[in-house]
């Protein structure tokens, strides 16, 4: 038997993770232990003084080594919480962030306030499908379509939708090109990071797919054609689009939106930190 107790393992792992600059190392250490041993939080708490078998320590060590290389914790555990649900993620998809949950809230509020009974919704650059599946589950009467250029991402998105029993139609292709007809609401979390800023991202973020992050020299390489596609597929009245952006390019995004949608109400929505995070385009 190992000489380590669960509490001692957690302390040791915390120190090692902290030494390489990982924030919230203690939280990560506890989550790695729970994932390795298949425990709940309550299980872990009850076993803090238990000794750990050598074979279990080795199994845990494999996960710790991955985290020490700054692999995102969500890729190691294979899951992330988003809008009260658990989604599977891997290296082929962007990890959904809490700030993106705002899109779900905005869409639900718009649909309900305008009494759109059977909204037709499109999620562009769907990735893990977190937005699309969340919308399908929050708005059961909605017809939800989602696209992504990566078939690997779509595999993840489809698996998430199936597991959550979310009714979403997925399409492989660039932006709105695979879709036909008009939509009541269009949403997207597109690539928007400035190419020059990619090397300065956190080590964990740099391990996420660059296809889902890099927005080109001005951050608008994907947003420009996305806005054009929205213009062509958004219903002329009582419709809306909500596009997540990077705060540094907020002014450019607003200028572009005003040019492409001169008749619409354009606004910037802020995230929990008060940063400009979403362009709102609403047609009355």
Backbone torsions as a table, in degrees:
resi	resn	phi	psi	omega
1	UNK	NA	148.7	178.5
2	UNK	-69.0	154.2	176.7
3	UNK	-85.3	-3.9	-176.9
4	UNK	-90.6	138.7	168.1
5	UNK	-91.7	169.1	178.5
6	UNK	-60.4	-43.2	-179.8
7	UNK	-61.7	-40.7	179.4
8	UNK	-67.7	-36.6	177.1
9	UNK	-63.0	-46.0	-179.4
10	UNK	-61.0	-42.7	179.4
11	UNK	-63.2	-43.8	-179.7
12	UNK	-64.3	-44.4	-179.4
13	UNK	-65.6	-40.2	178.7
14	UNK	-58.3	-45.5	-179.9
15	UNK	-63.2	-40.7	-179.6
16	UNK	-67.6	-41.3	179.6
17	UNK	-68.3	-40.2	179.6
18	UNK	-63.7	-34.3	-177.7
19	UNK	-65.0	-24.3	178.8
20	UNK	-99.4	11.2	173.1
21	UNK	90.0	16.6	-179.1
22	UNK	-81.0	123.5	176.7
23	UNK	-73.2	154.4	-179.8
24	UNK	52.9	42.5	-177.6
25	UNK	-60.0	-35.3	-179.9
26	UNK	-65.2	-40.6	177.7
27	UNK	-64.6	-45.1	179.7
28	UNK	-61.3	-41.7	-179.3
29	UNK	-60.5	-44.9	179.7
30	UNK	-65.6	-39.6	179.5
31	UNK	-67.5	-37.8	177.6
32	UNK	-64.1	-41.9	178.5
33	UNK	-63.2	-46.1	-179.6
34	UNK	-61.9	-41.4	-178.8
35	UNK	-67.2	-43.1	-178.3
36	UNK	-63.0	-37.8	-174.5
37	UNK	-99.6	-3.4	179.0
38	UNK	70.1	34.0	-176.9
39	UNK	-100.0	154.7	166.7
40	UNK	-85.8	172.6	177.3
41	UNK	-61.7	-37.9	179.2
42	UNK	-66.0	-40.9	177.2
43	UNK	-58.5	-46.6	-177.5
44	UNK	-62.0	-44.0	-179.5
45	UNK	-61.8	-38.3	-177.6
46	UNK	-73.8	-17.5	-173.6
47	UNK	-112.4	15.3	-175.5
48	UNK	-56.9	-32.8	-178.0
49	UNK	-93.2	0.6	-179.6
50	UNK	-75.5	145.2	172.6
51	UNK	-77.6	151.5	-176.6
52	UNK	-112.6	134.9	180.0
53	UNK	-66.9	146.7	-179.1
54	UNK	-56.5	-39.6	-178.6
55	UNK	-65.6	-34.3	178.0
56	UNK	-70.7	-37.2	177.9
57	UNK	-62.5	-41.3	-179.7
58	UNK	-65.4	-39.6	177.3
59	UNK	-62.0	-43.4	178.1
60	UNK	-66.4	-38.9	-177.9
61	UNK	-59.2	-35.8	178.0
62	UNK	-59.9	-41.6	179.1
63	UNK	-70.2	-40.1	-179.8
64	UNK	-62.8	-41.0	179.1
65	UNK	-61.3	-38.6	177.5
66	UNK	-63.9	-41.7	-179.3
67	UNK	-69.0	-35.5	178.1
68	UNK	-62.4	-26.5	176.9
69	UNK	-84.6	9.1	176.2
70	UNK	70.8	22.6	170.7
71	UNK	-66.4	133.8	-178.5
72	UNK	-55.8	138.4	-179.8
73	UNK	-56.3	-36.2	-177.4
74	UNK	-65.7	-32.3	176.4
75	UNK	-71.5	-33.8	-179.4
76	UNK	-69.5	-44.5	179.2
77	UNK	-82.3	-19.6	178.5
78	UNK	79.1	13.9	-178.0
79	UNK	-152.3	161.5	177.7
80	UNK	-151.0	147.9	176.8
81	UNK	-89.3	133.7	178.3
82	UNK	-148.6	121.7	178.8
83	UNK	49.2	52.2	174.6
84	UNK	71.2	9.5	-180.0
85	UNK	-129.0	159.6	179.8
86	UNK	-101.1	126.5	179.3
87	UNK	-116.2	141.6	174.7
88	UNK	-79.5	141.4	177.5
89	UNK	-139.8	154.3	172.0
90	UNK	-148.1	-171.2	-173.2
91	UNK	-67.4	-6.1	-179.5
92	UNK	-89.9	-7.5	-176.3
93	UNK	-131.5	152.2	172.8
94	UNK	-67.4	142.5	178.3
95	UNK	-79.5	120.3	179.7
96	UNK	-59.9	136.9	-179.4
97	UNK	-106.9	155.6	178.5
98	UNK	-57.1	-35.9	-177.7
99	UNK	-64.3	-23.8	179.8
100	UNK	-73.1	-18.3	178.6
101	UNK	-60.3	-23.2	179.5
102	UNK	-57.2	-34.1	-179.4
103	UNK	-61.8	-41.0	179.7
104	UNK	-62.1	-44.2	-179.7
105	UNK	-62.6	-44.9	-178.5
106	UNK	-63.0	-44.8	-178.5
107	UNK	-64.3	-46.8	-179.1
108	UNK	-60.5	-41.6	179.6
109	UNK	-65.9	-41.6	-179.6
110	UNK	-64.8	-47.0	-178.1
111	UNK	-61.6	-44.4	-177.0
112	UNK	-72.7	-39.0	-178.8
113	UNK	-69.2	-28.0	178.4
114	UNK	-97.8	4.7	176.0
115	UNK	51.3	47.6	176.7
116	UNK	-84.7	109.1	-169.2
117	UNK	-71.4	-43.2	-178.9
118	UNK	-128.9	71.9	-174.1
119	UNK	-65.2	140.7	174.1
120	UNK	-100.5	117.5	-171.5
121	UNK	-122.5	140.7	176.3
122	UNK	-124.0	133.2	175.0
123	UNK	-113.6	116.4	-174.5
124	UNK	-102.8	138.1	-172.8
125	UNK	63.3	54.5	-168.4
126	UNK	-67.5	-27.5	179.5
127	UNK	59.3	-118.9	-179.2
128	UNK	-72.5	-8.5	-178.1
129	UNK	80.6	11.4	-176.5
130	UNK	-60.7	-42.5	179.7
131	UNK	-68.6	-49.5	-176.6
132	UNK	-60.8	-47.8	-178.9
133	UNK	-66.6	-39.1	178.6
134	UNK	-61.7	-43.3	179.4
135	UNK	-65.4	-40.5	179.5
136	UNK	-63.1	-36.2	-178.8
137	UNK	-80.2	-34.3	179.1
138	UNK	-75.8	-30.0	-178.7
139	UNK	-124.1	78.8	-173.5
140	UNK	-58.7	-23.9	180.0
141	UNK	-84.2	-3.6	-176.7
142	UNK	-78.7	151.6	171.6
143	UNK	-105.1	108.3	-171.8
144	UNK	-108.6	127.7	176.7
145	UNK	-118.8	147.6	-178.7
146	UNK	-144.1	143.1	-179.5
147	UNK	-127.9	155.3	171.1
148	UNK	-158.1	148.8	-179.9
149	UNK	-79.9	-15.4	-177.0
150	UNK	-101.2	120.4	178.4
151	UNK	-71.4	-25.6	175.8
152	UNK	-65.6	-42.3	177.8
153	UNK	-64.0	-41.3	-179.3
154	UNK	-64.6	-31.7	174.9
155	UNK	-61.4	-43.2	178.5
156	UNK	-65.6	-45.6	-178.3
157	UNK	-61.4	-43.4	-179.9
158	UNK	-64.7	-41.2	179.2
159	UNK	-63.3	-40.0	177.8
160	UNK	-64.9	-45.1	179.4
161	UNK	-61.5	-42.2	-179.9
162	UNK	-63.1	-45.1	-176.6
163	UNK	-66.6	-34.4	-178.7
164	UNK	-91.0	-0.9	-177.2
165	UNK	57.8	42.1	176.6
166	UNK	-97.1	129.2	-178.9
167	UNK	-87.9	102.1	-179.7
168	UNK	-136.0	136.9	173.9
169	UNK	-98.7	121.3	-177.7
170	UNK	-103.8	144.7	-179.1
171	UNK	-136.5	136.9	174.9
172	UNK	-90.5	128.6	179.0
173	UNK	160.0	174.5	-175.3
174	UNK	-84.2	119.4	175.2
175	UNK	49.5	-123.0	-176.1
176	UNK	-92.9	2.7	-175.8
177	UNK	-55.9	-36.7	-178.8
178	UNK	-75.0	-8.7	-171.6
179	UNK	-98.1	152.2	177.8
180	UNK	-124.5	152.2	176.1
181	UNK	82.7	-175.2	-176.9
182	UNK	-107.2	157.4	-175.7
183	UNK	-126.7	149.1	175.4
184	UNK	-75.0	-37.6	-179.1
185	UNK	-140.8	136.5	174.5
186	UNK	-125.6	131.7	179.5
187	UNK	-129.1	159.4	177.5
188	UNK	-165.4	144.4	167.1
189	UNK	-118.6	80.9	-171.8
190	UNK	-84.2	171.0	171.0
191	UNK	-63.7	128.6	-177.2
192	UNK	-144.4	4.8	-179.9
193	UNK	-77.2	135.5	175.6
194	UNK	-60.1	135.3	179.5
195	UNK	-54.7	-37.2	-178.5
196	UNK	-69.2	-16.2	-178.5
197	UNK	-97.2	-6.6	-174.6
198	UNK	-60.6	-42.1	-177.6
199	UNK	-69.6	-17.3	-179.2
200	UNK	-94.4	1.0	179.0
201	UNK	-69.6	159.1	175.6
202	UNK	-54.6	146.7	180.0
203	UNK	-53.4	-36.6	178.9
204	UNK	-65.2	-43.5	-178.6
205	UNK	-65.1	-34.4	179.5
206	UNK	-64.8	-16.9	178.0
207	UNK	-90.8	-3.9	174.0
208	UNK	-82.3	158.1	-174.2
209	UNK	-60.4	124.2	-179.4
210	UNK	-63.1	-27.4	178.3
211	UNK	-58.3	-30.2	-178.1
212	UNK	-93.9	-2.7	-174.9
213	UNK	-117.0	-45.3	-168.9
214	UNK	-74.4	114.5	-179.0
215	UNK	-99.0	8.8	177.7
216	UNK	92.1	-173.4	-172.2
217	UNK	-61.7	-32.8	179.7
218	UNK	-115.9	7.9	179.0
219	UNK	79.9	0.7	-172.8
220	UNK	-112.8	8.5	-176.5
221	UNK	-57.7	-34.9	178.8
222	UNK	-95.8	-34.5	-176.7
223	UNK	-64.8	-36.8	179.8
224	UNK	-58.9	-58.6	179.1
225	UNK	-65.7	-27.3	176.7
226	UNK	-63.6	-46.5	178.3
227	UNK	-61.5	-39.1	177.6
228	UNK	-61.7	-43.0	179.2
229	UNK	-66.1	-38.1	177.6
230	UNK	-62.7	-43.4	178.8
231	UNK	-55.6	-39.5	-176.5
232	UNK	-81.1	-20.4	-173.7
233	UNK	-116.3	-4.4	179.6
234	UNK	-88.5	132.6	179.7
235	UNK	-56.5	147.4	-173.3
236	UNK	-67.7	-20.2	-178.4
237	UNK	-145.2	153.0	-179.8
238	UNK	52.5	49.0	-179.1
239	UNK	-139.2	165.4	-175.9
240	UNK	-154.8	155.4	172.7
241	UNK	-133.9	140.2	178.7
242	UNK	-130.0	116.1	-172.9
243	UNK	-120.9	120.3	177.7
244	UNK	-71.9	142.7	-178.6
245	UNK	-137.9	174.4	174.8
246	UNK	-96.6	131.7	-177.8
247	UNK	-48.9	-39.1	-178.3
248	UNK	-62.6	-19.5	-178.9
249	UNK	-109.2	18.5	-176.4
250	UNK	-59.6	-46.1	-177.7
251	UNK	-62.1	-43.3	-179.9
252	UNK	-64.7	-36.8	180.0
253	UNK	-67.8	-41.1	178.1
254	UNK	-64.6	-43.3	178.9
255	UNK	-60.2	-43.1	179.1
256	UNK	-65.8	-42.8	-179.9
257	UNK	-63.3	-41.8	178.8
258	UNK	-63.3	-33.8	179.6
259	UNK	-72.1	-42.3	-175.1
260	UNK	-83.0	-30.1	-177.5
261	UNK	-124.1	64.2	-175.3
262	UNK	-63.8	-21.2	-176.1
263	UNK	-93.4	-5.6	-173.7
264	UNK	-97.7	162.6	172.1
265	UNK	-84.8	119.0	-176.7
266	UNK	-111.5	134.0	179.6
267	UNK	-149.3	158.5	173.5
268	UNK	-104.7	129.6	177.0
269	UNK	-103.9	138.7	-178.1
270	UNK	-98.4	156.3	179.2
271	UNK	-92.5	-170.1	-176.7
272	UNK	-62.0	-26.1	-179.5
273	UNK	-89.7	2.5	-179.6
274	UNK	82.0	12.4	-179.8
275	UNK	-93.3	145.3	177.6
276	UNK	-63.3	119.2	-170.7
277	UNK	-129.2	-16.0	-174.3
278	UNK	-148.9	134.7	172.6
279	UNK	-92.3	124.5	177.9
280	UNK	-102.9	125.5	178.6
281	UNK	-123.0	112.2	-176.5
282	UNK	-125.8	127.3	177.5
283	UNK	-100.9	123.3	-178.5
284	UNK	-79.5	NA	NA
